[in-house]
């Protein structure tokens, strides 16, 4: 029986070789070095290895395209590591210690027992996003394991919403805007897997820089940094488990941190916990084009002879299935559809 959906929510103040991986990272770093784009948030410290703005802008224009004989996205792993789980293996630079705490073990038992159907559903949905999200987290100096936050927050449902928090990472509108996301009547970038992950990575990294502890960063992600800082000051400890024992933090936060850590532990050892590990990750290549006048997705779908739902998947942040009047966002098209769109769009503009 699936758990109460509230279990997954909280209120937030939402291939082929290692050489291919190295070439990919090198090319992306070149884009960053030439200033392809800049961060919109001035963090307390600069993210390690540079900003993902340039990197993800590169993918916006070229999509995730790999040689036809590669294993999609999982090709970023060296050949001898393809049997390892998707999260927690993208980078060995940063590891989160999972202590032997009763609360963590309790949620591991829940995820592998009563909550198994929900976790399995989230695991299936995650296949499209885990490789991309973990790469972004890694570039910001955030452990790849932190993709498990999305398991707990939204089960990888972009339309997930609770208490004003929306999207994969369940960000409130004010928080999202402070992190550089656009949230208005026309656009909600909390539903964009790339941009929302950039924002969440910035946020998590800044919280870690403040508290120098990933459990405390998770607690602050849930309860707000002021709540955590006040609890630390009052009880004179920087140990999350001690703060939890003293009930210094809200109950939902005391539960939230072990939930995420339990999900991390399971993701590190999927098969050991009885979950199927898929070695095939889908790739959705796309092209991004600048638009000079507003368009509806149904118009573009007719031009390209594709389902509207396909364009909706490629443009998840468009709230009304149309580009905003200010044309402040690009339009994502199926890979290879750029030329066909250009011809139809020029004819449209001449009318």
C-alpha atoms as a printed R data frame, in Angstrom:
    type eleno elety resid chain resno      x      y       z
1   ATOM     1    CA   UNK     A     1  0.000  0.000   0.000
2   ATOM     2    CA   UNK     A     2  1.422  3.391  -0.985
3   ATOM     3    CA   UNK     A     3  2.164  5.790   1.872
4   ATOM     4    CA   UNK     A     4  0.261  8.964   2.573
5   ATOM     5    CA   UNK     A     5  1.415 11.482  -0.028
6   ATOM     6    CA   UNK     A     6  2.236 13.900   2.750
7   ATOM     7    CA   UNK     A     7  5.163 11.651   3.623
8   ATOM     8    CA   UNK     A     8  6.945 12.865   0.521
9   ATOM     9    CA   UNK     A     9  6.330 16.570   1.052
10  ATOM    10    CA   UNK     A    10  7.492 19.360   3.263
11  ATOM    11    CA   UNK     A    11  7.016 23.063   3.412
12  ATOM    12    CA   UNK     A    12 10.021 24.999   2.236
13  ATOM    13    CA   UNK     A    13 10.379 28.636   3.179
14  ATOM    14    CA   UNK     A    14 10.152 22.636  -4.391
15  ATOM    15    CA   UNK     A    15 28.852  5.015 -23.499
16  ATOM    16    CA   UNK     A    16 30.723  4.671 -23.186
17  ATOM    17    CA   UNK     A    17 34.128  5.204 -21.643
18  ATOM    18    CA   UNK     A    18 35.775  7.412 -19.063
19  ATOM    19    CA   UNK     A    19 37.457  9.181 -21.976
20  ATOM    20    CA   UNK     A    20 34.031 10.306 -23.234
21  ATOM    21    CA   UNK     A    21 33.260 11.685 -19.772
22  ATOM    22    CA   UNK     A    22 36.560 13.565 -19.661
23  ATOM    23    CA   UNK     A    23 36.003 14.995 -23.144
24  ATOM    24    CA   UNK     A    24 32.498 16.078 -22.173
25  ATOM    25    CA   UNK     A    25 33.670 17.809 -19.017
26  ATOM    26    CA   UNK     A    26 36.552 19.459 -20.867
27  ATOM    27    CA   UNK     A    27 34.289 20.858 -23.575
28  ATOM    28    CA   UNK     A    28 31.860 22.148 -21.011
29  ATOM    29    CA   UNK     A    29 34.584 23.833 -19.029
30  ATOM    30    CA   UNK     A    30 35.670 25.615 -22.220
31  ATOM    31    CA   UNK     A    31 32.182 27.040 -22.528
32  ATOM    32    CA   UNK     A    32 32.369 28.195 -18.936
33  ATOM    33    CA   UNK     A    33 35.800 29.767 -19.386
34  ATOM    34    CA   UNK     A    34 34.718 31.868 -22.339
35  ATOM    35    CA   UNK     A    35 31.858 33.273 -20.335
36  ATOM    36    CA   UNK     A    36 28.999 31.614 -22.169
37  ATOM    37    CA   UNK     A    37 26.756 32.813 -19.345
38  ATOM    38    CA   UNK     A    38 26.944 33.922 -15.709
39  ATOM    39    CA   UNK     A    39 25.275 32.961 -12.475
40  ATOM    40    CA   UNK     A    40 22.343 34.999 -11.279
41  ATOM    41    CA   UNK     A    41 23.041 34.369  -7.622
42  ATOM    42    CA   UNK     A    42 26.021 35.744  -5.736
43  ATOM    43    CA   UNK     A    43 26.745 32.878  -3.356
44  ATOM    44    CA   UNK     A    44 28.868 33.118  -0.247
45  ATOM    45    CA   UNK     A    45 31.580 31.130  -1.992
46  ATOM    46    CA   UNK     A    46 32.107 30.297  -5.632
47  ATOM    47    CA   UNK     A    47 30.907 26.815  -6.647
48  ATOM    48    CA   UNK     A    48 33.769 24.434  -7.323
49  ATOM    49    CA   UNK     A    49 34.691 23.865 -10.951
50  ATOM    50    CA   UNK     A    50 32.696 26.887 -12.092
51  ATOM    51    CA   UNK     A    51 29.102 27.664 -12.838
52  ATOM    52    CA   UNK     A    52 26.661 25.288 -14.465
53  ATOM    53    CA   UNK     A    53 24.982 28.185 -16.246
54  ATOM    54    CA   UNK     A    54 27.374 27.820 -19.167
55  ATOM    55    CA   UNK     A    55 27.205 24.070 -19.081
56  ATOM    56    CA   UNK     A    56 23.458 23.787 -19.104
57  ATOM    57    CA   UNK     A    57 23.139 26.544 -21.665
58  ATOM    58    CA   UNK     A    58 25.283 24.343 -23.879
59  ATOM    59    CA   UNK     A    59 22.808 21.504 -23.492
60  ATOM    60    CA   UNK     A    60 19.908 23.874 -24.161
61  ATOM    61    CA   UNK     A    61 21.357 24.457 -27.604
62  ATOM    62    CA   UNK     A    62 22.593 20.978 -28.376
63  ATOM    63    CA   UNK     A    63 20.588 18.589 -26.241
64  ATOM    64    CA   UNK     A    64 21.876 15.378 -24.729
65  ATOM    65    CA   UNK     A    65 23.153 13.708 -27.867
66  ATOM    66    CA   UNK     A    66 25.648 10.854 -27.817
67  ATOM    67    CA   UNK     A    67 27.113  8.468 -30.374
68  ATOM    68    CA   UNK     A    68 24.550  5.932 -31.562
69  ATOM    69    CA   UNK     A    69 26.462  3.029 -30.048
70  ATOM    70    CA   UNK     A    70 26.620  4.543 -26.572
71  ATOM    71    CA   UNK     A    71 24.565  3.770 -23.515
72  ATOM    72    CA   UNK     A    72 22.526  6.968 -22.992
73  ATOM    73    CA   UNK     A    73 23.753  9.133 -20.117
74  ATOM    74    CA   UNK     A    74 25.060  6.124 -18.210
75  ATOM    75    CA   UNK     A    75 27.979  6.303 -20.636
76  ATOM    76    CA   UNK     A    76 29.448  8.900 -18.315
77  ATOM    77    CA   UNK     A    77 30.530  5.982 -16.122
78  ATOM    78    CA   UNK     A    78 33.781  4.117 -16.701
79  ATOM    79    CA   UNK     A    79 33.057  0.627 -18.132
80  ATOM    80    CA   UNK     A    80 33.860 -1.120 -14.848
81  ATOM    81    CA   UNK     A    81 31.344  0.919 -12.861
82  ATOM    82    CA   UNK     A    82 28.204  0.536 -14.968
83  ATOM    83    CA   UNK     A    83 26.759 -1.937 -12.487
84  ATOM    84    CA   UNK     A    84 26.688  0.650  -9.728
85  ATOM    85    CA   UNK     A    85 23.557  2.641  -8.819
86  ATOM    86    CA   UNK     A    86 22.938  5.932 -10.648
87  ATOM    87    CA   UNK     A    87 23.175  8.278  -7.660
88  ATOM    88    CA   UNK     A    88 26.221  8.644  -5.512
89  ATOM    89    CA   UNK     A    89 28.607  7.405  -8.229
90  ATOM    90    CA   UNK     A    90 28.814 10.412 -10.554
91  ATOM    91    CA   UNK     A    91 31.520 11.873  -8.378
92  ATOM    92    CA   UNK     A    92 33.600 10.480  -5.569
93  ATOM    93    CA   UNK     A    93 34.825 13.937  -4.573
94  ATOM    94    CA   UNK     A    94 32.132 14.463  -1.955
95  ATOM    95    CA   UNK     A    95 30.594 11.705   0.124
96  ATOM    96    CA   UNK     A    96 27.840 12.048   2.706
97  ATOM    97    CA   UNK     A    97 28.360  9.906   5.776
98  ATOM    98    CA   UNK     A    98 25.268  7.889   6.658
99  ATOM    99    CA   UNK     A    99 25.379  7.195  10.415
100 ATOM   100    CA   UNK     A   100 23.772  4.191  12.048
101 ATOM   101    CA   UNK     A   101 20.816  6.116  13.434
102 ATOM   102    CA   UNK     A   102 17.487  4.498  14.392
103 ATOM   103    CA   UNK     A   103 15.520  7.158  12.470
104 ATOM   104    CA   UNK     A   104 17.418  6.428   9.256
105 ATOM   105    CA   UNK     A   105 16.955  2.684   9.653
106 ATOM   106    CA   UNK     A   106 13.258  3.264  10.297
107 ATOM   107    CA   UNK     A   107 12.818  5.033   6.967
108 ATOM   108    CA   UNK     A   108 14.903  2.464   5.122
109 ATOM   109    CA   UNK     A   109 12.476 -0.159   6.420
110 ATOM   110    CA   UNK     A   110  9.570  2.021   5.333
111 ATOM   111    CA   UNK     A   111 10.909  2.620   1.813
112 ATOM   112    CA   UNK     A   112 11.593 -1.084   1.360
113 ATOM   113    CA   UNK     A   113  8.295 -2.109   2.942
114 ATOM   114    CA   UNK     A   114  5.054 -0.153   3.047
115 ATOM   115    CA   UNK     A   115  6.498  2.692   0.999
116 ATOM   116    CA   UNK     A   116  8.025  0.460  -1.679
117 ATOM   117    CA   UNK     A   117  5.367  1.144  -4.385
118 ATOM   118    CA   UNK     A   118  5.865  4.897  -4.086
119 ATOM   119    CA   UNK     A   119  9.647  4.583  -4.086
120 ATOM   120    CA   UNK     A   120  9.572  2.269  -7.109
121 ATOM   121    CA   UNK     A   121  7.352  4.692  -9.038
122 ATOM   122    CA   UNK     A   122  9.736  7.537  -8.224
123 ATOM   123    CA   UNK     A   123 12.680  5.391  -9.263
124 ATOM   124    CA   UNK     A   124 11.134  4.783 -12.693
125 ATOM   125    CA   UNK     A   125 10.460  8.500 -13.206
126 ATOM   126    CA   UNK     A   126 13.955  9.387 -12.020
127 ATOM   127    CA   UNK     A   127 15.613  7.620 -14.956
128 ATOM   128    CA   UNK     A   128 15.192 10.688 -17.179
129 ATOM   129    CA   UNK     A   129 16.647 13.094 -14.651
130 ATOM   130    CA   UNK     A   130 19.171 11.502 -12.293
131 ATOM   131    CA   UNK     A   131 22.166 11.614 -14.672
132 ATOM   132    CA   UNK     A   132 21.629 15.273 -15.584
133 ATOM   133    CA   UNK     A   133 20.764 16.403 -12.060
134 ATOM   134    CA   UNK     A   134 23.751 14.690 -10.469
135 ATOM   135    CA   UNK     A   135 26.107 16.298 -12.972
136 ATOM   136    CA   UNK     A   136 24.736 19.730 -12.078
137 ATOM   137    CA   UNK     A   137 24.972 19.043  -8.341
138 ATOM   138    CA   UNK     A   138 28.537 17.863  -8.787
139 ATOM   139    CA   UNK     A   139 29.566 21.057 -10.562
140 ATOM   140    CA   UNK     A   140 28.262 23.145  -7.678
141 ATOM   141    CA   UNK     A   141 30.191 21.126  -5.126
142 ATOM   142    CA   UNK     A   142 27.069 19.371  -3.880
143 ATOM   143    CA   UNK     A   143 27.190 15.592  -3.378
144 ATOM   144    CA   UNK     A   144 25.525 13.707  -6.222
145 ATOM   145    CA   UNK     A   145 23.713 11.783  -3.481
146 ATOM   146    CA   UNK     A   146 21.638 14.893  -2.881
147 ATOM   147    CA   UNK     A   147 19.492 13.977  -5.872
148 ATOM   148    CA   UNK     A   148 17.664 11.877  -3.270
149 ATOM   149    CA   UNK     A   149 16.123 15.135  -2.060
150 ATOM   150    CA   UNK     A   150 13.938 14.981  -5.171
151 ATOM   151    CA   UNK     A   151 12.759 11.500  -4.208
152 ATOM   152    CA   UNK     A   152 11.500 12.826  -0.897
153 ATOM   153    CA   UNK     A   153 10.274 16.185  -2.175
154 ATOM   154    CA   UNK     A   154  8.345 15.352  -5.327
155 ATOM   155    CA   UNK     A   155  8.975 11.748  -6.435
156 ATOM   156    CA   UNK     A   156 10.299 13.392  -9.632
157 ATOM   157    CA   UNK     A   157  6.900 14.881 -10.499
158 ATOM   158    CA   UNK     A   158  7.392 18.319 -11.998
159 ATOM   159    CA   UNK     A   159  3.808 19.357 -11.243
160 ATOM   160    CA   UNK     A   160  4.089 18.392  -7.571
161 ATOM   161    CA   UNK     A   161  2.798 21.207  -5.366
162 ATOM   162    CA   UNK     A   162  2.259 21.586  -1.638
163 ATOM   163    CA   UNK     A   163  1.874 24.667   0.500
164 ATOM   164    CA   UNK     A   164  3.023 26.938  -2.313
165 ATOM   165    CA   UNK     A   165  6.138 24.879  -3.027
166 ATOM   166    CA   UNK     A   166  6.294 23.614  -6.618
167 ATOM   167    CA   UNK     A   167  8.381 21.440  -8.871
168 ATOM   168    CA   UNK     A   168 11.017 18.764  -8.589
169 ATOM   169    CA   UNK     A   169 12.797 20.446  -5.673
170 ATOM   170    CA   UNK     A   170  9.643 21.942  -4.104
171 ATOM   171    CA   UNK     A   171 10.742 25.559  -3.982
172 ATOM   172    CA   UNK     A   172  8.521 28.387  -2.818
173 ATOM   173    CA   UNK     A   173  8.107 31.184  -5.345
174 ATOM   174    CA   UNK     A   174 10.047 33.717  -3.261
175 ATOM   175    CA   UNK     A   175 12.898 31.273  -2.711
176 ATOM   176    CA   UNK     A   176 12.975 30.391  -6.404
177 ATOM   177    CA   UNK     A   177 13.111 34.027  -7.484
178 ATOM   178    CA   UNK     A   178 15.912 34.743  -5.011
179 ATOM   179    CA   UNK     A   179 17.843 31.929  -6.683
180 ATOM   180    CA   UNK     A   180 17.377 33.392 -10.156
181 ATOM   181    CA   UNK     A   181 14.368 31.432 -11.398
182 ATOM   182    CA   UNK     A   182 11.518 33.075 -13.240
183 ATOM   183    CA   UNK     A   183  8.142 32.509 -11.599
184 ATOM   184    CA   UNK     A   184  5.194 34.492 -12.915
185 ATOM   185    CA   UNK     A   185  1.876 34.110 -14.726
186 ATOM   186    CA   UNK     A   186  3.551 32.856 -17.888
187 ATOM   187    CA   UNK     A   187  6.627 30.951 -16.746
188 ATOM   188    CA   UNK     A   188  7.450 28.760 -13.768
189 ATOM   189    CA   UNK     A   189 11.031 27.564 -14.005
190 ATOM   190    CA   UNK     A   190 10.632 25.469 -10.868
191 ATOM   191    CA   UNK     A   191  9.241 22.849 -13.269
192 ATOM   192    CA   UNK     A   192 12.325 22.936 -15.481
193 ATOM   193    CA   UNK     A   193 14.625 20.048 -14.482
194 ATOM   194    CA   UNK     A   194 17.804 21.873 -15.485
195 ATOM   195    CA   UNK     A   195 17.110 25.333 -14.108
196 ATOM   196    CA   UNK     A   196 15.435 24.123 -10.920
197 ATOM   197    CA   UNK     A   197 18.371 21.814 -10.198
198 ATOM   198    CA   UNK     A   198 20.773 24.703 -10.715
199 ATOM   199    CA   UNK     A   199 18.795 26.738  -8.210
200 ATOM   200    CA   UNK     A   200 18.582 23.898  -5.687
201 ATOM   201    CA   UNK     A   201 22.303 23.228  -6.047
202 ATOM   202    CA   UNK     A   202 23.095 26.890  -5.363
203 ATOM   203    CA   UNK     A   203 20.825 26.833  -2.351
204 ATOM   204    CA   UNK     A   204 22.177 23.586  -0.900
205 ATOM   205    CA   UNK     A   205 25.752 24.710  -1.432
206 ATOM   206    CA   UNK     A   206 25.138 28.047   0.291
207 ATOM   207    CA   UNK     A   207 23.508 26.242   3.235
208 ATOM   208    CA   UNK     A   208 26.467 23.895   3.519
209 ATOM   209    CA   UNK     A   209 28.867 26.829   3.423
210 ATOM   210    CA   UNK     A   210 26.895 28.360   6.279
211 ATOM   211    CA   UNK     A   211 26.582 25.288   8.510
212 ATOM   212    CA   UNK     A   212 29.494 23.100   7.320
213 ATOM   213    CA   UNK     A   213 27.337 20.007   7.648
214 ATOM   214    CA   UNK     A   214 25.178 18.269   5.063
215 ATOM   215    CA   UNK     A   215 22.586 17.064   7.624
216 ATOM   216    CA   UNK     A   216 22.261 20.648   8.871
217 ATOM   217    CA   UNK     A   217 22.084 21.907   5.283
218 ATOM   218    CA   UNK     A   218 19.199 19.503   4.697
219 ATOM   219    CA   UNK     A   219 17.527 20.675   7.880
220 ATOM   220    CA   UNK     A   220 17.863 24.294   6.747
221 ATOM   221    CA   UNK     A   221 16.534 23.392   3.290
222 ATOM   222    CA   UNK     A   222 13.433 22.151   5.060
223 ATOM   223    CA   UNK     A   223 13.013 24.569   7.955
224 ATOM   224    CA   UNK     A   224 14.993 27.627   6.860
225 ATOM   225    CA   UNK     A   225 18.462 28.691   7.911
226 ATOM   226    CA   UNK     A   226 17.240 30.945  10.710
227 ATOM   227    CA   UNK     A   227 15.479 28.067  12.432
228 ATOM   228    CA   UNK     A   228 18.608 25.922  12.334
229 ATOM   229    CA   UNK     A   229 20.928 28.754  13.395
230 ATOM   230    CA   UNK     A   230 18.701 29.628  16.353
231 ATOM   231    CA   UNK     A   231 18.556 25.994  17.466
232 ATOM   232    CA   UNK     A   232 22.342 25.680  17.268
233 ATOM   233    CA   UNK     A   233 22.810 28.857  19.274
234 ATOM   234    CA   UNK     A   234 20.304 27.877  21.927
235 ATOM   235    CA   UNK     A   235 21.673 24.373  22.518
236 ATOM   236    CA   UNK     A   236 25.309 25.174  21.673
237 ATOM   237    CA   UNK     A   237 25.794 22.281  19.304
238 ATOM   238    CA   UNK     A   238 26.328 21.832  15.577
239 ATOM   239    CA   UNK     A   239 25.287 18.166  15.625
240 ATOM   240    CA   UNK     A   240 21.987 17.589  13.868
241 ATOM   241    CA   UNK     A   241 21.330 14.381  15.793
242 ATOM   242    CA   UNK     A   242 21.808 16.124  19.112
243 ATOM   243    CA   UNK     A   243 19.463 18.905  18.015
244 ATOM   244    CA   UNK     A   244 16.982 16.267  16.943
245 ATOM   245    CA   UNK     A   245 17.278 14.415  20.249
246 ATOM   246    CA   UNK     A   246 16.560 17.649  22.116
247 ATOM   247    CA   UNK     A   247 13.625 18.430  19.811
248 ATOM   248    CA   UNK     A   248 15.241 21.736  18.977
249 ATOM   249    CA   UNK     A   249 13.961 21.601  15.397
250 ATOM   250    CA   UNK     A   250 10.408 21.229  14.021
251 ATOM   251    CA   UNK     A   251  9.096 17.679  13.954
252 ATOM   252    CA   UNK     A   252  8.810 17.683  10.154
253 ATOM   253    CA   UNK     A   253 12.496 18.625   9.924
254 ATOM   254    CA   UNK     A   254 13.567 15.982  12.427
255 ATOM   255    CA   UNK     A   255 11.879 13.455  10.132
256 ATOM   256    CA   UNK     A   256 12.955 15.034   6.851
257 ATOM   257    CA   UNK     A   257 16.713 14.653   7.266
258 ATOM   258    CA   UNK     A   258 16.658 10.897   8.031
259 ATOM   259    CA   UNK     A   259 14.185 10.413   5.160
260 ATOM   260    CA   UNK     A   260 16.673 11.876   2.702
261 ATOM   261    CA   UNK     A   261 19.625 10.007   4.207
262 ATOM   262    CA   UNK     A   262 17.653  6.762   4.048
263 ATOM   263    CA   UNK     A   263 16.877  7.395   0.377
264 ATOM   264    CA   UNK     A   264 20.578  8.046  -0.241
265 ATOM   265    CA   UNK     A   265 21.527  4.757   1.393
266 ATOM   266    CA   UNK     A   266 19.020  2.845  -0.736
267 ATOM   267    CA   UNK     A   267 20.109  4.594  -3.935
268 ATOM   268    CA   UNK     A   268 23.687  3.576  -3.233
269 ATOM   269    CA   UNK     A   269 22.662 -0.087  -2.999
270 ATOM   270    CA   UNK     A   270 19.465 -0.469  -5.009
271 ATOM   271    CA   UNK     A   271 19.724 -4.171  -5.704
272 ATOM   272    CA   UNK     A   272 20.775 -4.961  -2.142
273 ATOM   273    CA   UNK     A   273 17.510 -3.364  -1.009
274 ATOM   274    CA   UNK     A   274 15.450 -5.300  -3.517
275 ATOM   275    CA   UNK     A   275 14.982 -2.598  -6.163
276 ATOM   276    CA   UNK     A   276 15.604 -3.164  -9.846
277 ATOM   277    CA   UNK     A   277 18.515 -1.218 -11.256
278 ATOM   278    CA   UNK     A   278 18.011 -0.130 -14.851
279 ATOM   279    CA   UNK     A   279 21.085  0.223 -17.042
280 ATOM   280    CA   UNK     A   280 19.218  2.086 -19.776
281 ATOM   281    CA   UNK     A   281 18.531  5.768 -19.355
282 ATOM   282    CA   UNK     A   282 16.483  7.601 -22.011
283 ATOM   283    CA   UNK     A   283 17.921 10.588 -23.811
284 ATOM   284    CA   UNK     A   284 15.782 13.486 -24.959
285 ATOM   285    CA   UNK     A   285 17.865 15.611 -27.285
286 ATOM   286    CA   UNK     A   286 16.516 19.012 -28.191
287 ATOM   287    CA   UNK     A   287 17.349 22.330 -29.785
288 ATOM   288    CA   UNK     A   288 16.691 25.734 -28.298
289 ATOM   289    CA   UNK     A   289 15.742 28.722 -30.458
290 ATOM   290    CA   UNK     A   290 15.198 32.393 -29.682
291 ATOM   291    CA   UNK     A   291 11.727 33.673 -30.552
292 ATOM   292    CA   UNK     A   292 10.924 37.276 -31.528
293 ATOM   293    CA   UNK     A   293  7.144 37.106 -31.093
294 ATOM   294    CA   UNK     A   294  4.763 35.074 -28.902
295 ATOM   295    CA   UNK     A   295  3.796 31.609 -30.103
296 ATOM   296    CA   UNK     A   296  1.444 28.891 -28.933
297 ATOM   297    CA   UNK     A   297  2.718 25.349 -28.603
298 ATOM   298    CA   UNK     A   298 -0.192 24.015 -30.636
299 ATOM   299    CA   UNK     A   299  0.912 26.247 -33.545
300 ATOM   300    CA   UNK     A   300  4.434 24.889 -33.400
301 ATOM   301    CA   UNK     A   301  3.167 21.315 -33.066
302 ATOM   302    CA   UNK     A   302  1.268 21.685 -36.369
303 ATOM   303    CA   UNK     A   303  4.326 23.103 -38.108
304 ATOM   304    CA   UNK     A   304  6.516 20.244 -36.918
305 ATOM   305    CA   UNK     A   305  3.822 17.554 -37.101
306 ATOM   306    CA   UNK     A   306  4.476 16.388 -33.559
307 ATOM   307    CA   UNK     A   307  2.120 15.948 -30.588
308 ATOM   308    CA   UNK     A   308  1.607 19.010 -28.425
309 ATOM   309    CA   UNK     A   309  2.472 16.812 -25.451
310 ATOM   310    CA   UNK     A   310  5.994 16.392 -26.840
311 ATOM   311    CA   UNK     A   311  6.534 20.143 -26.885
312 ATOM   312    CA   UNK     A   312  5.027 20.410 -23.413
313 ATOM   313    CA   UNK     A   313  7.606 17.918 -22.158
314 ATOM   314    CA   UNK     A   314 10.405 19.922 -23.766
315 ATOM   315    CA   UNK     A   315  9.074 23.234 -22.382
316 ATOM   316    CA   UNK     A   316  7.858 22.359 -18.875
317 ATOM   317    CA   UNK     A   317  8.188 25.886 -17.517
318 ATOM   318    CA   UNK     A   318  5.557 27.367 -19.888
319 ATOM   319    CA   UNK     A   319  2.453 27.591 -17.727
320 ATOM   320    CA   UNK     A   320 -0.066 28.436 -20.474
321 ATOM   321    CA   UNK     A   321  1.432 26.367 -23.307
322 ATOM   322    CA   UNK     A   322  2.612 29.534 -25.003
323 ATOM   323    CA   UNK     A   323  5.623 31.812 -24.941
324 ATOM   324    CA   UNK     A   324  5.183 34.963 -22.840
325 ATOM   325    CA   UNK     A   325  4.558 38.321 -24.531
326 ATOM   326    CA   UNK     A   326  8.036 39.519 -23.620
327 ATOM   327    CA   UNK     A   327  9.563 36.448 -25.326
328 ATOM   328    CA   UNK     A   328 11.986 36.263 -22.420
329 ATOM   329    CA   UNK     A   329 12.475 32.512 -22.721
330 ATOM   330    CA   UNK     A   330 13.673 30.310 -25.552
331 ATOM   331    CA   UNK     A   331 11.584 27.623 -27.217
332 ATOM   332    CA   UNK     A   332 12.869 24.056 -27.018
333 ATOM   333    CA   UNK     A   333 12.284 21.906 -30.097
334 ATOM   334    CA   UNK     A   334 12.765 18.204 -30.811
335 ATOM   335    CA   UNK     A   335 16.289 17.419 -31.919
336 ATOM   336    CA   UNK     A   336 16.664 17.964 -35.660
337 ATOM   337    CA   UNK     A   337 13.523 20.090 -35.991
338 ATOM   338    CA   UNK     A   338 15.305 23.442 -36.106
339 ATOM   339    CA   UNK     A   339 15.387 23.891 -39.879
340 ATOM   340    CA   UNK     A   340 11.767 22.867 -40.340
341 ATOM   341    CA   UNK     A   341 10.713 25.265 -37.611
342 ATOM   342    CA   UNK     A   342 12.791 28.125 -39.057
343 ATOM   343    CA   UNK     A   343 11.032 27.894 -42.418
344 ATOM   344    CA   UNK     A   344  7.566 27.777 -40.869
345 ATOM   345    CA   UNK     A   345  8.378 30.581 -38.461
346 ATOM   346    CA   UNK     A   346  9.622 32.884 -41.214
347 ATOM   347    CA   UNK     A   347  6.435 32.315 -43.167
348 ATOM   348    CA   UNK     A   348  4.460 33.079 -40.006
349 ATOM   349    CA   UNK     A   349  6.328 36.362 -39.453
350 ATOM   350    CA   UNK     A   350  5.727 37.512 -43.025
351 ATOM   351    CA   UNK     A   351  1.959 37.230 -42.673
